[in-house]
Amino acid sequence: MPIPTKPPHLHTQACTTAMRSVRDALDLLGGKWKLPIILALLGGPKRFKQLQRDVLGITAKMLSKELKELEMNGLLVRSVQADATPVAVTYTLQSYGDTLFPVIEALHDWGLQHRNRIMHPQVPAVEKTAVFEQVVAA
C-alpha cells in the first residue's frame, strides 16, 4: 500500500481542531495496553483471565484499570453473570469499539511499512547523513 501524500495545508483554526481531535484519540487509546486489549476483544467476548493471558506482560491491576477506562469511554461492556459459580465476568467490545478497526488496520499497515523501512533501508546511511547535513545547512 503506497504512503498517501500530505494533506493540503490547513488553516490555523482547522489545524487546531485537527490537533485537538488527534489528541483526544491519543488520550483515549494511548499507552502500552489499550490497543492490545481491544485487539484481543476483536475475536469476541473474553473473561478477565483470558484477556490477561492474551495480552502478554500485563498485570491484573493494570488490566483492571485499563478495562475500567475503556468501559467508561463506551468501547466495551462488562457483563457479570452472578448466577454462575464462580461469578463470571466477561468483556465485550461494543459497536463503538468496532469503529476503531479501520484505525487499528491503518496503524498495522503503517507499522509494517515502518518496520520494512527500518529493517531494509533503501538509502545507505552515508547518503542519509550527507542529505541531512545539506538540509541543516540550508
Beta strands, then each sheet from edge to edge (+ up, - down):
strand 1: 46-47
strand 2: 76-81
strand 3: 88-93
sheet 1: 1+ 3- 2+
end
